[in-house]
């Protein structure tokens, strides 16, 4: 048996490199990790960063964790900087404007470490659009009231955070994603799930409650996992949908494409404005007088904004032919570059019916920014060899 020697160094700090802050202060937390291996064998390893605060009285409390970070042992030293900042949460301003209120309520309910998940819940439920959905955490029914009975977003946060906190405080040893899933299913799920979260457990619970009845479901997260349906009880993909909004976007020393192309930056800039539900900005810019499926017009708009030489297009197969004519086409299954135009084939007929922009490729995963994903701009992730990826155009 060959023994491996592994050395780990870590430093938790705030943005200004200090390690001290005042109770109740909203801060961004960082952790710099360096893992050194003496044997470079290509094995797959993982670690998780957990940040803990120490009160003046000596009490310790977890305030944030990164979730599992995968890496391959190909370099002598693997380095990673993890953060719990807003930028790392993949969230638009429409959601982040509620961070102070969410933080206040989370602190009051003794779950300040849950803030990233609570903001992710708001993104999944309403995208933070309190003007259209005053019950931004969609928690009226948890109080036995009619759907959307709550008409004040501040009340919605107060009720939603307390509901989440009551479930989590009763199941502290459970994976937080189980509590996230229970926010959708109801607290009864926690009696079924066990401590460790798994998608399979959520699927089985939903199947049992729905007596096997299914409904069509084309959310990109579900499609990326190989499903075009869900069971007719709650949403078995709920924790996965929320998770995408709290996954770290920081790059590491062994990353592939790091997301620094002009077109990827321009797409991120559009998302930073908001989710642009309905896409009117993009289809009207193209010249349409009424709503159309706007994924291609979004890509066209962003490419023009970034001064990337591409034809405008509103129909995916047209642009694929343009890329092929210029020898700028690659079939799926490769490691795409940041800024590549990714084309999808949801129904397997060889004809592309959706398009997006590659932000980066990391840990065998393609990270994208897409318009008209659930009728809004969203970040998505796919396995490199996903059968839904038809290929890439490289302008």
C-alpha positions as CSV (number, residue, x, y, z in Angstrom):
1,X,0.0,0.0,0.0
2,X,1.3,3.4,-1.0
3,X,0.8,6.1,1.7
4,X,0.1,9.6,0.6
5,X,1.3,12.6,2.5
6,X,-1.0,15.6,2.4
7,X,-0.5,19.0,3.9
8,X,-3.3,21.5,4.3
9,X,-2.9,25.2,5.1
10,X,-5.9,27.5,5.5
11,X,-6.6,31.1,6.4
12,X,-10.0,32.6,7.1
13,X,-10.3,36.3,6.8
14,X,-12.5,39.3,5.9
15,X,-12.1,41.3,2.7
16,X,-9.5,43.6,4.4
17,X,-7.6,40.5,5.6
18,X,-8.6,41.0,9.3
19,X,-10.4,38.3,11.3
20,X,-12.5,40.4,13.6
21,X,-15.9,41.9,13.2
22,X,-18.8,43.2,15.3
23,X,-21.8,41.1,16.1
24,X,-24.6,41.9,13.7
25,X,-22.3,43.4,11.1
26,X,-22.9,42.1,7.6
27,X,-19.5,40.9,6.2
28,X,-18.1,38.9,3.3
29,X,-16.1,36.0,4.5
30,X,-13.1,34.4,2.7
31,X,-11.0,31.3,3.2
32,X,-7.7,30.6,1.4
33,X,-6.8,26.9,1.2
34,X,-3.6,25.4,0.0
35,X,-3.4,21.5,-0.2
36,X,0.0,20.0,-1.0
37,X,0.4,16.4,-2.2
38,X,3.6,14.3,-2.4
39,X,2.1,11.8,-4.8
40,X,0.6,13.1,-8.0
41,X,-1.6,10.2,-9.1
42,X,-4.6,11.9,-10.8
43,X,-6.9,10.7,-8.1
44,X,-10.1,12.7,-7.4
45,X,-10.3,14.3,-4.0
46,X,-12.6,16.8,-2.3
47,X,-12.7,19.1,0.7
48,X,-15.1,21.5,2.4
49,X,-14.4,24.8,4.0
50,X,-16.3,25.7,7.2
51,X,-15.9,29.1,8.7
52,X,-16.5,29.4,12.5
53,X,-16.8,32.5,14.6
54,X,-15.5,32.6,18.2
55,X,-17.5,34.9,20.5
56,X,-15.6,36.9,23.2
57,X,-17.0,34.4,25.7
58,X,-15.3,31.5,23.8
59,X,-18.5,30.1,22.2
60,X,-18.0,28.9,18.7
61,X,-20.6,28.9,15.9
62,X,-20.5,27.9,12.3
63,X,-21.5,30.8,10.0
64,X,-20.8,29.6,6.5
65,X,-19.6,26.6,4.6
66,X,-18.5,26.1,1.0
67,X,-20.1,22.7,0.3
68,X,-17.9,20.0,-1.3
69,X,-15.1,21.3,-3.6
70,X,-13.8,18.7,-6.0
71,X,-10.3,18.6,-7.5
72,X,-7.9,16.3,-9.2
73,X,-4.4,15.5,-7.8
74,X,-2.4,16.5,-10.8
75,X,-0.4,19.4,-9.3
76,X,1.9,19.5,-6.3
77,X,-0.2,22.2,-4.7
78,X,-3.9,22.9,-5.2
79,X,-5.1,26.4,-4.1
80,X,-8.6,27.7,-3.7
81,X,-10.1,30.9,-2.3
82,X,-13.7,30.4,-1.2
83,X,-16.0,33.2,-0.3
84,X,-19.6,33.8,0.9
85,X,-19.9,37.2,-0.8
86,X,-22.8,38.3,-2.8
87,X,-20.9,38.1,-6.1
88,X,-20.2,34.4,-5.4
89,X,-23.9,33.7,-5.0
90,X,-24.9,34.2,-8.6
91,X,-27.8,36.4,-7.6
92,X,-29.3,39.6,-9.3
93,X,-29.8,42.9,-7.5
94,X,-33.6,42.1,-7.4
95,X,-32.7,39.4,-4.8
96,X,-29.7,41.0,-3.1
97,X,-31.7,44.1,-2.2
98,X,-33.4,41.9,0.5
99,X,-30.1,40.7,2.0
100,X,-30.1,43.1,4.9
101,X,-33.7,42.1,5.9
102,X,-32.9,38.4,5.5
103,X,-29.8,38.7,7.5
104,X,-31.7,40.5,10.3
105,X,-34.4,37.9,10.5
106,X,-31.8,35.0,10.2
107,X,-29.8,36.5,13.1
108,X,-33.0,36.9,15.2
109,X,-33.8,33.3,14.6
110,X,-30.3,32.1,15.4
111,X,-29.5,30.9,11.9
112,X,-27.2,33.6,10.4
113,X,-25.2,30.9,8.5
114,X,-28.4,30.2,6.5
115,X,-28.5,33.6,4.7
116,X,-27.1,32.3,1.4
117,X,-29.7,29.5,1.3
118,X,-32.5,31.9,2.2
119,X,-31.5,34.3,-0.6
120,X,-31.4,31.2,-2.9
121,X,-34.9,30.4,-1.8
122,X,-36.1,33.8,-2.7
123,X,-34.5,33.5,-6.1
124,X,-36.1,30.1,-6.7
125,X,-39.5,31.2,-5.5
126,X,-39.9,34.7,-7.1
127,X,-36.6,36.0,-8.3
128,X,-37.0,38.8,-5.7
129,X,-39.8,40.4,-7.7
130,X,-41.8,41.8,-4.8
131,X,-43.7,44.1,-7.1
132,X,-45.3,41.1,-8.9
133,X,-45.1,38.7,-5.9
134,X,-45.3,40.5,-2.6
135,X,-45.0,37.1,-0.8
136,X,-41.5,36.8,-2.1
137,X,-40.7,33.7,-0.1
138,X,-44.1,32.1,-1.0
139,X,-44.7,31.1,2.6
140,X,-48.4,32.0,3.1
141,X,-49.4,28.3,2.9
142,X,-47.0,27.3,5.6
143,X,-49.2,29.4,7.9
144,X,-52.4,27.7,6.7
145,X,-53.3,30.7,4.7
146,X,-54.3,30.9,1.0
147,X,-51.5,31.1,-1.6
148,X,-50.0,34.6,-1.9
149,X,-52.2,35.9,1.1
150,X,-49.1,37.7,2.4
151,X,-49.0,41.1,0.7
152,X,-45.9,42.6,2.3
153,X,-42.4,41.3,1.3
154,X,-41.0,42.2,4.7
155,X,-43.7,40.0,6.4
156,X,-43.0,37.3,3.9
157,X,-39.3,37.3,4.9
158,X,-40.2,37.3,8.6
159,X,-42.5,34.3,8.2
160,X,-40.4,32.4,5.7
161,X,-37.2,32.7,7.7
162,X,-38.9,31.6,10.9
163,X,-40.5,28.6,9.1
164,X,-37.1,27.6,7.7
165,X,-35.4,28.2,11.1
166,X,-37.9,26.1,13.0
167,X,-37.3,23.1,10.8
168,X,-33.5,23.5,10.8
169,X,-33.1,24.1,14.5
170,X,-35.0,20.8,15.1
171,X,-32.6,19.0,12.7
172,X,-29.2,20.6,13.1
173,X,-27.3,17.4,12.3
174,X,-29.1,17.2,8.9
175,X,-27.6,18.4,5.6
176,X,-29.0,21.9,5.1
177,X,-30.2,20.9,1.6
178,X,-32.7,18.6,3.3
179,X,-34.1,21.6,5.1
180,X,-34.2,23.5,1.8
181,X,-36.1,20.6,0.2
182,X,-38.4,20.5,3.2
183,X,-39.2,24.2,2.6
184,X,-40.9,23.0,-0.5
185,X,-42.3,19.6,0.6
186,X,-43.1,20.5,4.2
187,X,-41.5,19.4,7.4
188,X,-42.7,15.8,7.0
189,X,-39.9,15.2,4.4
190,X,-37.3,15.4,7.2
191,X,-38.8,12.2,8.8
192,X,-38.2,10.5,5.5
193,X,-34.9,11.9,4.3
194,X,-32.4,10.9,7.0
195,X,-29.4,13.1,7.8
196,X,-27.7,13.1,4.4
197,X,-29.3,14.8,1.5
198,X,-29.8,12.9,-1.8
199,X,-31.9,13.7,-4.9
200,X,-33.0,10.1,-4.9
201,X,-34.6,10.5,-1.5
202,X,-36.5,13.6,-2.7
203,X,-37.7,11.8,-5.8
204,X,-38.9,8.8,-3.8
205,X,-40.7,11.0,-1.3
206,X,-42.5,12.9,-4.1
207,X,-43.3,9.7,-5.9
208,X,-44.9,8.2,-2.8
209,X,-46.9,11.3,-2.0
210,X,-48.1,11.6,-5.6
211,X,-49.0,7.9,-5.9
212,X,-46.7,7.7,-8.9
213,X,-48.5,10.4,-10.9
214,X,-46.1,12.6,-13.0
215,X,-46.3,15.9,-14.9
216,X,-44.2,17.3,-17.6
217,X,-41.3,19.5,-16.3
218,X,-38.7,21.1,-18.4
219,X,-36.8,23.2,-15.9
220,X,-33.2,23.3,-17.2
221,X,-31.9,21.9,-13.8
222,X,-34.2,18.9,-14.2
223,X,-33.3,18.5,-17.9
224,X,-29.6,18.7,-17.0
225,X,-30.1,15.8,-14.6
226,X,-31.8,13.7,-17.3
227,X,-35.5,14.3,-16.4
228,X,-38.3,15.8,-18.4
229,X,-40.9,15.2,-15.7
230,X,-41.4,15.5,-12.0
231,X,-43.9,13.7,-9.7
232,X,-47.1,15.6,-9.0
233,X,-46.2,16.5,-5.4
234,X,-44.1,19.6,-4.7
235,X,-40.9,19.9,-6.7
236,X,-38.4,17.0,-6.2
237,X,-35.7,19.2,-7.8
238,X,-36.2,22.1,-5.4
239,X,-32.9,21.8,-3.4
240,X,-31.0,21.4,-6.7
241,X,-32.6,24.5,-8.1
242,X,-31.7,26.5,-5.0
243,X,-28.2,25.0,-4.8
244,X,-27.2,26.6,-8.2
245,X,-27.6,30.0,-6.7
246,X,-25.3,29.4,-3.8
247,X,-22.5,27.4,-5.5
248,X,-19.1,29.1,-5.6
249,X,-18.0,30.8,-8.8
250,X,-14.5,31.4,-7.8
251,X,-11.8,29.9,-10.0
252,X,-8.9,27.7,-8.8
253,X,-5.4,27.1,-10.0
254,X,-6.4,23.9,-12.0
255,X,-9.5,25.4,-13.6
256,X,-10.1,25.1,-17.3
257,X,-11.8,28.1,-18.9
258,X,-12.1,30.8,-16.1
259,X,-14.9,32.9,-17.5
260,X,-13.0,36.0,-18.5
261,X,-14.0,36.4,-22.2
262,X,-15.7,39.6,-23.3
263,X,-19.0,37.9,-24.2
264,X,-19.2,36.1,-20.8
265,X,-18.5,39.3,-19.0
266,X,-21.2,41.1,-21.0
267,X,-23.7,38.3,-20.2
268,X,-22.9,38.6,-16.5
269,X,-23.4,42.3,-16.7
270,X,-26.9,41.7,-18.1
271,X,-27.7,39.3,-15.2
272,X,-26.4,41.8,-12.7
273,X,-29.2,44.2,-13.9
274,X,-31.8,41.5,-13.0
275,X,-33.3,38.3,-14.4
276,X,-35.2,40.2,-17.2
277,X,-38.3,38.0,-16.8
278,X,-40.1,37.8,-20.2
279,X,-37.0,39.0,-22.2
280,X,-38.7,42.0,-23.8
281,X,-35.4,43.9,-23.7
282,X,-33.9,41.4,-26.1
283,X,-36.7,40.4,-28.5
284,X,-37.8,44.0,-28.9
285,X,-34.2,45.0,-29.6
286,X,-34.1,42.3,-32.4
287,X,-37.2,43.9,-34.0
288,X,-40.0,41.6,-32.8
289,X,-43.2,43.4,-31.8
290,X,-44.4,40.6,-29.5
291,X,-42.8,38.0,-27.3
292,X,-40.9,35.2,-29.0
293,X,-38.6,32.4,-27.6
294,X,-35.8,34.8,-26.8
295,X,-32.7,32.7,-26.0
296,X,-31.1,33.4,-29.4
297,X,-31.9,37.1,-29.3
298,X,-30.3,37.3,-25.9
299,X,-27.1,35.8,-27.2
300,X,-27.2,38.1,-30.2
301,X,-27.6,41.2,-28.0
302,X,-24.8,40.2,-25.7
303,X,-22.4,39.4,-28.6
304,X,-23.1,42.8,-30.1
305,X,-22.6,44.5,-26.8
306,X,-19.3,42.7,-26.3
307,X,-18.2,43.6,-29.9
308,X,-17.9,39.9,-30.8
309,X,-18.2,39.3,-34.6
310,X,-21.3,37.1,-35.0
311,X,-24.4,37.3,-37.1
312,X,-27.6,38.2,-35.3
313,X,-29.9,35.2,-35.1
314,X,-33.3,34.2,-33.7
315,X,-33.3,30.5,-34.8
316,X,-30.6,28.2,-33.4
317,X,-30.0,26.0,-36.5
318,X,-29.3,29.1,-38.6
319,X,-26.4,30.1,-36.4
320,X,-25.1,26.6,-36.2
321,X,-24.9,26.6,-40.0
322,X,-23.0,29.9,-39.9
323,X,-20.5,28.5,-37.4
324,X,-20.0,25.4,-39.5
325,X,-19.4,27.4,-42.6
326,X,-16.6,29.3,-40.9
327,X,-15.1,26.1,-39.4
328,X,-16.0,27.5,-35.9
329,X,-18.1,24.5,-34.8
330,X,-17.3,21.8,-32.3
331,X,-19.6,18.9,-31.4
332,X,-20.5,18.3,-27.7
333,X,-18.3,16.3,-25.3
334,X,-15.3,18.6,-25.5
335,X,-14.0,21.2,-22.9
336,X,-15.5,24.5,-24.2
337,X,-13.8,27.8,-23.8
338,X,-15.3,30.7,-22.0
339,X,-17.5,32.7,-24.3
340,X,-18.3,29.8,-26.6
341,X,-21.9,29.7,-27.8
342,X,-23.5,26.5,-26.5
343,X,-26.4,24.9,-28.4
344,X,-28.8,22.4,-26.9
345,X,-31.1,19.6,-28.2
346,X,-33.7,18.8,-25.6
347,X,-35.7,16.2,-27.5
348,X,-32.8,14.4,-29.2
349,X,-34.0,15.0,-32.8
350,X,-30.7,16.6,-33.9
351,X,-32.2,20.1,-34.2
352,X,-31.1,22.7,-31.7
353,X,-33.9,24.3,-29.7
354,X,-32.0,26.4,-27.1
355,X,-28.8,28.4,-26.9
356,X,-26.7,30.0,-24.2
357,X,-23.2,31.3,-23.4
358,X,-20.4,29.4,-21.7
359,X,-19.2,31.3,-18.7
360,X,-16.5,28.7,-17.8
361,X,-15.6,25.0,-17.7
362,X,-14.5,23.7,-14.3
363,X,-14.3,20.3,-12.6
364,X,-15.8,18.5,-15.7
365,X,-18.8,20.9,-15.5
366,X,-19.9,23.4,-18.1
367,X,-21.2,26.7,-16.5
368,X,-23.5,28.7,-18.7
369,X,-25.5,32.0,-18.7
370,X,-28.8,31.6,-20.6
371,X,-31.6,33.8,-21.7
372,X,-35.2,32.4,-21.8
373,X,-34.3,29.8,-19.2
374,X,-37.6,29.6,-17.4
375,X,-38.4,32.8,-19.2
376,X,-35.5,34.7,-17.5
377,X,-31.8,35.0,-17.5
378,X,-30.2,32.3,-15.3
379,X,-26.9,30.5,-14.6
380,X,-27.0,26.8,-15.3
381,X,-24.6,23.9,-15.1
382,X,-24.2,20.7,-17.2
383,X,-21.9,17.7,-17.2
384,X,-19.4,17.9,-20.0
385,X,-20.8,14.8,-21.7
386,X,-24.5,15.7,-21.2
387,X,-26.6,14.3,-24.1
388,X,-28.5,17.6,-24.3
389,X,-25.4,19.5,-25.4
390,X,-25.4,19.5,-29.2
391,X,-22.2,21.4,-29.6
392,X,-20.5,24.8,-29.5
393,X,-19.9,27.8,-31.8
394,X,-16.6,29.6,-31.3
395,X,-16.8,33.2,-32.6
